[in-house]
Amino acid sequence: MINTIAAMTFVAAILLRMEHLDLGSPKGVAKAAGTVVSLAGVTTMTLYKGPAMKNFYGPLIRIHGNAIHENWLKGSVLTVASCITWSIWYIMQAITLRRYPAQLSLTAWMCFAGGAQSAVFAAFVEHKPAAWKLGFDVKLWSILYAGVVGSGLIIYIKLWCTKEKGPVFVTMFNPLSSIMVAVLACFDFGERLFPGSIIGGIVVTIGLYLVLWGKERDQEKEMTPGGASFVASETKKEETSTLSRAEVAKQIT
């Protein structure tokens, strides 16, 4: 379900006129077809498995099973809400970068706000003192990795890519995470790899390259001699639109 973020962001960007879709041109057809193909690929990975493939060696890391409390209704609602808000988050990044193009300080503010919200939520949910104790073990390294790489570095790279290429370009790489998770889970944790994951991964890759080809043709057409970024191009369009409205208002008065 989380792999539908790319399609949701693409539709939202078109509705907000941040992305141009001309189905009468090859680049427009490539972007639309690539989005549909990627969605078909992640659907294949989710719904089709096929016979399990044999692992030739044991897992490198063993995870002890924990009790899982399932609630399909609550889980489905929260998953859909997460995908929608995540897609909106990418769109908001592009809009914010027009007014505040400093990626490093924006990353710091986002991480600080997210950390504060998570701390307050965790304080209400987790009341066991043992859960707040940190030792020199895998938990500590997981927290450091999630903070430094998963939040700080990754958010900064996404902001930079959004500024240069736009939100649709960034989200189109999201389905690749499912492919990487399936492969790493197979080699590290000994989980079974299914043909559906391989077929879906190939289809996702084809769709990704179709979208990237269409985006590249778009940027070649709109590129200025100095090489304007996505945010710079959108800001220039917005300024031109504002000047046009001002001229129309002056003529009316």
C-alpha positions as a printed Julia matrix, in Angstrom:
253×3 Matrix{Float64}:
  0.0     0.0     0.0
  2.83    2.38    0.83
  4.12    2.05   -2.72
  1.04    3.91   -4.02
  2.54    7.16   -2.67
  4.23    7.77   -6.02
  0.91    7.57   -7.91
 -0.87    9.73   -5.31
  1.84   12.38   -5.49
  1.72   12.34   -9.29
 -2.05   12.94   -9.31
 -1.8    15.64   -6.62
  1.0    17.41   -8.51
 -1.11   17.47  -11.68
 -4.15   18.84   -9.82
 -2.0    21.57   -8.23
 -0.39   22.33  -11.62
  3.06   21.47  -10.32
  3.36   18.73  -12.93
  2.4    19.04  -16.59
  0.83   16.06  -18.35
  0.4    16.24  -22.11
 -1.0    12.92  -23.3
 -0.55   14.08  -26.88
  3.25   13.92  -26.59
  5.54   10.91  -26.04
  6.91   12.33  -22.77
  3.42   12.75  -21.32
  2.46    9.22  -22.33
  5.72    7.92  -20.82
  5.02    9.58  -17.46
  1.43    8.37  -17.27
  2.29    4.86  -18.48
  5.29    4.65  -16.16
  3.16    5.53  -13.14
  0.56    2.9   -14.06
  3.26    0.27  -14.76
  4.97    0.96  -11.41
  1.62    0.67   -9.64
  1.0    -2.64  -11.45
  4.44   -3.84  -10.34
  3.91   -3.12   -6.64
  0.42   -4.66   -6.88
  2.0    -7.81   -8.29
  4.5    -7.89   -5.44
  1.67   -7.56   -2.92
 -1.0    -9.88   -4.33
  0.97  -12.57   -6.19
  3.57  -14.8    -4.54
  3.91  -18.1    -6.36
  6.01  -21.02   -5.13
  8.63  -20.11   -2.54
 12.21  -20.13   -3.76
 14.76  -22.21   -1.86
 17.35  -20.51    0.35
 20.83  -21.97   -0.06
 22.03  -20.98    3.42
 20.66  -20.0     6.8
 19.85  -16.5     8.01
 22.69  -14.22    9.1
 20.5   -12.58   11.76
 17.87  -14.38   13.8
 14.85  -12.51   15.15
 12.87  -13.96   18.01
  9.14  -13.85   17.34
  6.9   -11.54   19.36
  3.15  -11.66   19.87
  1.3    -9.7    17.17
 -2.09   -8.16   17.85
 -3.97   -7.8    14.55
 -6.72   -5.29   13.82
 -7.38   -5.24   10.11
 -9.85   -2.34   10.16
 -7.68   -0.04   12.23
 -4.57   -1.08   10.32
 -6.17   -0.46    6.93
 -7.48    2.98    7.93
 -4.13    4.04    9.39
 -2.22    2.73    6.35
 -4.41    4.65    3.89
 -4.18    7.8     6.03
 -0.39    7.39    6.2
 -0.08    7.12    2.41
 -2.26   10.19    1.82
 -0.45   12.35    4.38
  2.94   11.14    3.14
  2.02   12.17   -0.39
  0.86   15.58    0.88
  4.16   15.89    2.75
  6.13   15.62   -0.5
  3.93   18.24   -2.14
  4.35   20.55    0.85
  8.12   20.18    0.6
  8.09   21.52   -2.95
  5.82   24.43   -1.97
  7.92   25.26    1.11
 11.18   25.22   -0.86
  9.85   28.04   -3.06
  9.72   30.35   -0.04
 12.46   28.78    2.07
 15.13   27.2    -0.17
 17.59   26.4     2.66
 17.56   22.6     2.79
 19.83   22.17    5.83
 17.93   24.45    8.2
 14.61   23.11    6.89
 15.83   19.58    7.61
 16.81   20.62   11.14
 13.38   22.16   11.78
 11.57   19.11   10.44
 13.64   16.71   12.54
 13.18   18.85   15.67
  9.41   19.08   15.18
  9.14   15.36   14.45
 11.26   14.44   17.46
  9.2    16.65   19.76
  5.92   15.17   18.53
  7.27   11.61   18.83
  8.54   12.26   22.37
  5.16   13.56   23.52
  3.31   10.66   21.87
  5.71    8.09   23.32
  5.35    9.6    26.81
  1.59    9.04   26.65
  1.8     5.53   25.16
  4.84    3.95   26.83
  4.77    3.97   30.64
  7.31    1.23   31.4
 10.64    2.67   32.69
 12.55   -0.24   31.14
 11.51    0.87   27.66
 13.31    4.23   28.13
 16.62    2.71   29.23
 19.4     2.57   26.66
 22.28    0.15   26.7
 25.3    -0.35   24.49
 23.47   -2.78   22.23
 21.62   -3.0    18.93
 18.84   -0.72   20.23
 21.27    2.16   20.66
 22.76    1.67   17.19
 19.26    1.44   15.7
 18.28    4.76   17.29
 21.49    6.46   16.11
 21.08    5.1    12.59
 17.41    6.13   12.44
 18.25    9.63   13.65
 21.41   10.37   11.67
 20.71    8.47    8.44
 16.98    7.7     8.41
 15.94   11.23    9.38
 18.75   13.76    9.0
 20.59   12.55    5.9
 17.62   11.07    4.05
 15.37   14.12    4.56
 18.13   16.45    3.37
 18.72   14.36    0.23
 14.98   14.27   -0.48
 14.72   18.05   -0.07
 17.64   18.57   -2.43
 16.14   16.21   -5.02
 12.71   17.86   -4.64
 14.26   21.27   -5.24
 16.11   20.08   -8.34
 13.61   17.64   -9.9
 10.25   18.0    -8.13
  8.22   15.78   -5.78
  7.13   13.27   -8.44
 10.75   12.43   -9.27
 11.52   11.73   -5.6
  8.51    9.53   -4.91
  9.03    7.38   -8.0
 11.98    5.75   -6.22
  9.82    4.65   -3.25
  8.85    1.27   -4.81
 12.54    0.37   -5.03
 12.58    0.18   -1.23
 10.16   -2.77   -1.37
 12.51   -4.59   -3.75
 15.52   -3.9    -1.53
 13.63   -5.01    1.59
 12.62   -8.3    -0.07
 16.2    -9.03   -1.18
 17.81   -8.06    2.14
 15.2    -9.99    4.13
 16.01  -13.07    2.05
 19.78  -12.87    2.53
 19.95  -11.48    6.08
 16.91  -12.95    7.85
 16.41  -16.07    5.76
 12.91  -15.15    4.6
 11.57  -16.92    1.52
 11.79  -15.04   -1.75
  8.82  -15.5    -4.11
  8.64  -15.16   -7.92
  5.98  -12.46   -7.48
  8.57  -10.22   -5.8
 11.02  -10.7    -8.67
  8.41  -10.15  -11.41
  6.97   -7.14   -9.59
 10.44   -5.69   -9.1
 11.2    -5.93  -12.82
  7.87   -4.28  -13.7
  8.49   -1.5   -11.14
 11.92   -0.82  -12.64
 10.44   -0.56  -16.15
  7.81    1.92  -14.93
 10.43    3.93  -13.08
 12.59    4.36  -16.16
  9.55    5.37  -18.24
  8.74    8.16  -15.78
 12.36    9.26  -15.58
 12.57    9.41  -19.37
  9.44   11.56  -19.53
 10.71   13.86  -16.76
 14.04   14.24  -18.51
 12.32   15.27  -21.75
 10.25   17.79  -19.76
 13.32   19.34  -18.21
 15.16   19.48  -21.53
 12.27   21.49  -22.98
 11.96   23.88  -20.03
 15.66   24.13  -19.18
 17.12   27.62  -19.28
 20.7    28.23  -20.48
 21.75   28.39  -16.82
 20.05   25.14  -15.91
 17.11   26.14  -13.72
 15.95   23.75  -11.02
 12.37   22.63  -10.48
 11.77   25.13   -7.67
 13.33   27.96   -9.67
 11.15   27.14  -12.69
  7.99   26.99  -10.57
  8.89   30.27   -8.82
  9.43   31.96  -12.19
  6.07   30.69  -13.45
  4.38   31.97  -10.3
  5.99   35.4   -10.67
  4.96   35.56  -14.34
  1.38   34.65  -13.41
  1.33   37.31  -10.68
  2.6    39.96  -13.1
 -0.01   38.97  -15.66
 -2.82   39.3   -13.1
 -1.47   42.65  -12.01
 -1.45   43.91  -15.61
 -5.02   42.7   -16.16
 -6.16   44.44  -12.97
 -4.42   47.67  -14.03
 -6.16   47.6   -17.43
 -9.56   47.06  -15.78
 -9.08   49.99  -13.42
